[in-house]
């Protein structure tokens, strides 16, 4: 069984990866986060104390380290120093520490490295995103012959009540509220549950370098909210299209060496619904 450390297990991606692998006994899984209760397989460490992170990495023979740490959007723009440290420096710090070991790094990146001016971006396209979030994430991507960067966009449930993700925002709206969805903002992301499954296959197939993970077809944000409403609210809410914002950050992959097919949005969301229902203690803030 592979020995895997997940860094950032209180975040949207990290907490789900940790719990999914733990309960399904897929890996011997360890987690790291700050201000968290420690136990045999959880390290309470502020990763900005890089010497403590390095000590853990050097004292455990992990097969993989999965980096789910990131400073997001508005926080990155308001705190460029934090964005550069966590989004840019920290992944390369991990790469350097692990360089001469058996441990491989899996780093999670974002479609926001692109501006969204045209869409259908491939792994070969120039990263033209604007702002500290986009540029700090672009700098943080690890591309070498040992490690793996997964560039994608994720939606999923949060354990943090202050989460800023689109799904969390939707789930915290009252059912009587009329929501507006961007009908000209295109997206081609995956759920965090699907990300967990993608990583299992990436490890199984010893995938390396940079790969973009996306479904076959893109969807606009209005259509995505309509699906949220259908799957999680039994079509009880009103979702109206809004045409005042145009962007297309859809991704496609030109790599042919990864044998995996991402399911459609409906399937991913139905699986996410079942995950939330099966873990009520994690998601007490959501009524389903």
N, C-alpha and C positions, 0 to 999 in steps of 0.2 A: 504494500500500500504506500502510495506517495505521501511524503511528509510536506505539508503546505502551510505557509504562513500568510495570512491575509492582514494587510495593514489598512486600518480605517474601518473597523467593524461596527462603528456606530453610525456610519453614513448610509445613504440610500442603497448603494451597491454592496458595500462591504458587509453589512449586517445580514443581508439575504444570502450572499455567497457562503458566509460562515455557517449560518443555520442550515442551509440546504446541504452542504457537504457533511456537516456533523450528523444530522439526523439520518441521512441516507448512507452514511459510512462509506462515502466515496473516497475520501482521503483521511489521513491522520491530520486533522486540521488544527491550526493554532491561530489566535487572533491578537491584534495589537490596536490599542486606542488609548486616548488619555481620559482620565477621570472615569475609569471603569473598574468594577470589582475584579480582582485577580483570582485566578484559580490555576489549576495545573496546566491548562492550555491557553490562558489569556494573560497577556502582558499589559500592565497599566503603564504606558510610556507616552510622554509628549514627544513626538518625533522630531520636534525642533531641537531636542537634546540628542544630536546625531551620534554622540559617542555612546549613548545608552543603546540606541538602535544597532549600532555596529557591534556592540558587545553581544547582543542577542543573536545577531546573524552569525557571528564567529563561534558561538558556543553551541549552536544547534545545526545539525546536518539536514537542513531543509532541502527538499528537491526543487521546490518552487516558492517564490515570494510573489504575491499578487498585490500590487500597489493600487489601492482605491482612494488614496488621499487626494484632495483637490480643494482649491479655493475657487468658489463659483462666482460667475457673472458680476453682479453689483458689488459684492464683497471684494472681488479682484480689482474692479475699477476704483473703488474707494481706498483700497489698501494695496497699492502696487508692490510695496516691499514684500508683503505676505504672498502675493501672487507669484512673484519671481522666485521666492524661496521654496514654497511648497509645490508649485506647478512646474517650475523649470529646474531648479537646483536639485531638489530632493530625488527625483527619478534618476538623475545622473550620479548622484551620491550612491544610491543603491547599486547602480550598474558598476561603479568603481569598486565598491566593497565586495561585490560578488564575482568580480571579473575572473579571478583565479581559483574559484571554487567550482564545485559541481552544481551549485544552486543556480537555477535560471529565474530570471525576472520576467513577470508578465505585468505590463503597464497599461492602464486604461486611459485612452485619449478620447477626443471628442470631435464631432463634426464642426464644431465652432472654430476649428483652425482655418476654416474656409469662410469667405465673406458672405456666401449665399447669393452672389450676383447672377449665377447661371445654373447651378445644380449639376447632378450627375457626375460628381467629382470622383476621380479614381485615386489610387495610391500614388500615381505619378504626377498628379497636379500640384501646382505651386500653392503653398499655404498662404493665402492672401487675407486672412482674417484681420480685423482691425480692433484695437483695444488691448488692454492688459490681460484680460482673460484669454482671448484668442491667441495672442502672441506668446504669452507665458506657457500656455498648453502646447503650442507648436514647438517651442524650445525644449519642452520636457519630453518629447517623443524619443524613444530609444530604438535605434535601428542598427542592429549588428547581426552577426551570424550565430549568436548564442541565445539571445533573449527575444521577447515578443512584445510588440505594441499592438493592442487592439483599438482601432479607431472606430468609434460608433457613437450613437446617441441613445440614452437610456431613459425609460420611464419606469416608475415602480412605487410601491408603498414605502412610507417613511416610518421610522420609530421616533424621529424628532418632530415634535409638534410645530416647530418653526421651519420645517422644510419648505423649499422654494420650488420643488418640482411641479410640473403641470398636473400630474395625476393627483398629488397631494392637494394641490389647489382645488381641483375639481371635487374631490371627496369631502372637502371642508365647506363647500357652498351649500346653502339651504336649497331644498328641493323646489321651493317656490320661485327662486331667482332665475331670471332670464340671462343666459350666458351668451357671450359673443365669441365666435371662433374665427380665426384668420383663414379665409378661404383661398388666399393667395400666398400662404406661407407653407411651403412643402417640406416634408420630413420623411426620413426612412430609417427610423431607429428600432430598438428592440426593448423588451421588458428586462428588468434586472434578473428575473427568473430565467429568461432565455439566455442572458449573459452567462449565468452560472453553468448552463448546459453547454454553451459554446466553449467555455474554458475547459470543461471536462474533455471535450473532443479535441481541442487544440493541444492539450497535454498528451492525450492518447496518440495523436498523430505527430507529436514532436514539432509543432509549428513554430517557426522563428521569423524574425524580421518584422515587417509592418503589414498588417492586413486590415481591411475595412469590412465590417460586418453589418449587413443590412438585408431587409427582405427584398424580394424581387421587384416590388412596385413601391413607389412613394405614395404618401397620403398627405392631404392638407390638414392643417390644425383644426379646422371646422369639422372635417370628416372624422378626425380622431376623437374629438369631444363627443360627436354623435355616437361613436362606438362605445366610449366610456358610459354614456347615458344608457345605451342599450344593454350593455353587459352588467353594469353595477347599479343602475337606477331603474331598470325595467321601463325605460323610455318615459319616466315621470317628469323629466326636466325639459325646458325649452332651450334649444340651442339655435342661435341665429348666426348666419354668415356675416362676416365683416370684411370688407374689401380694401380697407385703408392701409394695409401693410403687405408689402411684397418681398418675399425672400425664398430662396430655394437652396437648402443645404443637403439635399439628397445625395446619398453615397452609392457608388457601385464598386465592386471589386473586380480587378483584372487578374487576380491570382487564380490559378487553376489547380493548386496543390493542396487545397483544403476540402475534404469530402464531407460537406455539411450543408444542409439546406435549411435556411431560416423559415419557419412557418409564417403564415399570414397574420395580419394584425388581430383579426377576430380570434383566432386560435390562441395566440399569445395572451390576449386579455382574458379569455376564458380560463386559461391555466393560472393566470395571476389571481383571478377571483377565487379559485379553489385554494390556492396557497394562502390567501388572506383568511378565508374561512377556516382553514386548518390551523391557523396560528392566531387565535383571538387575543392571546396574552401579549403578543407583539404589537397588535394594531387596535388597541382599545379606542383610539380616536376616530375610527371609521365605523359607521353603521351600515351594515349590508344585510 
